[in-house]
């Protein structure tokens, strides 16, 4: 059965683009064009996930999410925004958003994010083997290889790569990496993430033609195979 998805965006072109794509995948989108309509829908119905733009009339997306969480409405929310600064992403996640997608975006990436959020909510087991291109990570054996060649990683390097691969195709910020890999609050003065990414690149990308770890300047990092 398809997912019930609320699409809240005042840009008709964007909301129609998302809704049409969801319908083609067998899902059931409901479109609203302002924050108040989104609020009414989310309080009155059960949705598997909500896709919410930040800049909307009557009630902006951040206010909407904050109010939803205050009312104990736990519907997973994917935030859409043209704002790509780390501070904007962190703010969106801290008010209660579950994921953040920067415009412009591909539908395939949005769909992957939406499906990931619903799996998380329904506790669908994570795959034991992650693959991105010819890079393979086995969660059980903790073995990492690329094109059949074993890659020897230190514990933090493995944890960092596993986090990137679990979020393949998704931009993760330095703050998100620090919280998930190091487990403490983000210190903007530290360069530990950059240092570890640099070492990881040397091991994962240096001897191969196609780089997989990409820097999104001013935002974070993404692991993906680019065409």
C-alpha positions in Angstrom: 0.0 0.0 0.0 1.3 3.5 -0.9 2.3 6.0 1.7 0.0 8.9 2.7 2.2 12.0 2.1 1.3 15.6 2.9 3.0 18.0 0.5 3.0 21.6 1.9 4.5 24.1 -0.5 3.1 27.4 -1.8 5.0 27.0 -5.0 2.5 25.2 -7.3 5.1 24.0 -9.7 7.1 22.4 -6.9 4.2 20.8 -5.1 2.8 19.4 -8.4 6.2 18.0 -9.4 6.4 16.2 -6.0 2.8 15.0 -6.1 3.0 13.7 -9.6 6.2 11.8 -8.8 4.7 10.3 -5.7 1.6 9.2 -7.6 3.7 7.4 -10.2 5.4 5.5 -7.4 2.0 4.4 -6.0 1.8 6.8 -3.1 -1.1 9.0 -2.1 -0.1 12.7 -1.8 -2.3 15.5 -0.4 -1.3 19.0 -1.5 -1.7 22.2 0.6 -0.3 25.6 -0.1 0.1 27.3 3.3 1.1 26.5 6.8 -2.4 26.8 8.3 -3.8 24.2 5.9 -0.9 21.9 6.7 -1.6 22.4 10.4 -5.2 21.5 10.0 -4.4 18.4 7.9 -1.8 17.1 10.2 -4.0 17.5 13.3 -7.0 16.0 11.6 -5.5 13.0 9.7 -2.7 10.5 9.9 0.1 10.8 7.4 3.1 8.5 7.0 5.3 11.6 6.3 5.0 15.3 5.6 7.1 17.3 3.1 7.2 20.9 4.3 8.6 24.0 2.7 9.9 26.6 5.2 8.7 29.7 3.4 4.9 29.5 3.4 2.1 32.0 4.0 -0.1 32.1 7.1 2.4 29.9 9.0 6.0 29.2 8.1 7.3 25.7 8.1 9.5 26.0 11.2 6.6 27.4 13.2 4.4 24.6 11.9 6.9 21.9 12.9 7.5 23.5 16.4 3.7 23.6 17.0 3.3 20.0 15.8 5.9 18.7 18.2 4.4 20.7 21.1 1.1 18.9 20.3 2.9 15.6 20.3 2.2 15.1 16.6 5.1 12.8 15.6 4.6 12.6 11.8 8.1 12.5 10.2 8.8 15.8 8.5 11.1 16.3 5.5 12.0 20.0 5.3 12.4 21.7 1.9 14.3 24.9 1.6 16.4 27.0 -0.7 18.5 27.9 2.4 21.6 25.8 2.4 23.6 27.4 5.3 24.6 24.9 8.0 22.8 27.2 10.6 19.6 26.9 8.7 19.8 23.2 8.4 20.6 22.8 12.1 17.7 25.1 13.1 15.3 23.0 11.0 16.4 19.8 12.6 16.4 21.2 16.1 12.8 22.5 16.0 11.7 18.9 15.2 12.3 18.3 11.5 13.6 14.8 10.7 15.5 15.6 7.5 16.4 18.6 5.4 16.5 18.7 1.6 17.9 21.8 -0.2 16.2 23.1 -3.3 16.7 22.5 -6.2 16.5 18.7 -5.8 15.9 15.6 -7.8 12.7 13.6 -7.3 14.7 10.4 -6.8 16.6 12.0 -3.9 13.3 13.2 -2.3 11.7 9.8 -2.7 14.8 8.2 -1.0 14.5 10.6 1.9 10.8 10.0 2.3 11.2 6.2 2.2 14.0 6.4 4.7 11.9 8.4 7.1 9.0 5.9 7.0 11.4 3.0 7.5 12.8 4.6 10.5 9.4 5.2 12.0 8.2 1.7 11.4 11.5 0.2 12.6 12.2 -1.6 9.3 15.5 -3.4 9.7 18.5 -1.6 8.2 20.3 -3.6 5.5 23.4 -5.5 6.7 25.3 -4.6 3.5 25.5 -1.1 2.1 26.7 -0.5 -1.5 27.5 2.7 -3.3 28.9 2.1 -6.7 31.7 -0.4 -6.2 32.1 0.5 -2.5 30.7 -2.2 -0.2 30.4 -2.1 3.6 29.3 -5.2 5.6 27.8 -4.1 8.9 28.2 -7.6 10.5 31.8 -8.3 9.6 32.7 -4.6 9.5 34.6 -5.4 6.2 34.9 -2.6 3.7 36.1 -3.1 0.1 36.0 -1.2 -3.2 36.1 -3.0 -6.5 37.0 -6.2 -4.5 40.0 -4.5 -2.8 39.9 -4.6 1.0 40.1 -1.1 2.7 41.6 -1.0 6.2 39.9 1.6 8.4 40.5 2.8 12.0 37.4 2.6 14.2 36.4 6.2 13.8 37.0 6.1 10.0 34.7 3.0 9.8 32.0 4.8 11.9 32.2 7.8 9.7 32.0 5.8 6.5 29.1 3.7 7.8 27.2 6.9 8.7 27.9 8.4 5.2 26.8 5.1 3.5 23.6 4.8 5.6 22.8 8.3 4.3 24.1 7.8 0.8 22.9 10.6 -1.6 21.9 12.7 1.4 23.9 15.8 2.6 25.1 15.4 6.2 26.4 18.4 8.1 29.4 18.6 10.3 27.1 18.9 13.2 25.2 15.7 12.3 28.5 13.8 11.8 29.8 15.0 15.2 26.6 14.0 17.0 26.4 10.5 15.3 30.0 9.6 15.1 31.7 11.3 18.1 28.5 11.6 20.2 29.1 15.1 21.6 27.9 18.6 20.9 29.4 20.3 17.8 32.3 22.7 18.5 32.6 25.1 15.5 36.3 25.5 16.2 37.3 21.9 15.8 38.5 20.5 12.5 38.2 16.8 13.5 35.5 16.1 10.9 37.6 17.7 8.0 40.6 15.8 9.1 38.8 12.4 9.2 37.1 13.1 5.9 40.5 13.8 4.4 42.0 10.5 5.6 38.8 8.6 4.5 39.1 10.1 1.0 42.7 8.9 0.8 41.6 5.4 1.6 38.3 5.2 -0.3 38.8 7.5 -3.3 42.6 8.0 -4.1 43.3 4.8 -6.0 40.0 4.9 -7.9 38.8 6.8 -11.0 35.4 7.9 -9.6 35.4 9.8 -6.3 32.5 9.0 -4.0 32.9 11.4 -1.1 32.0 14.9 -2.1 32.2 18.2 -0.2 29.1 20.5 -0.4 30.8 23.7 0.3 29.3 25.5 3.3 26.9 22.7 4.0 28.5 19.4 4.6 29.4 16.1 2.8 27.6 13.6 0.7 28.6 10.1 -0.4 27.3 9.2 -3.8 28.3 8.0 -7.3 27.9 10.9 -9.6 27.2 10.2 -13.3 
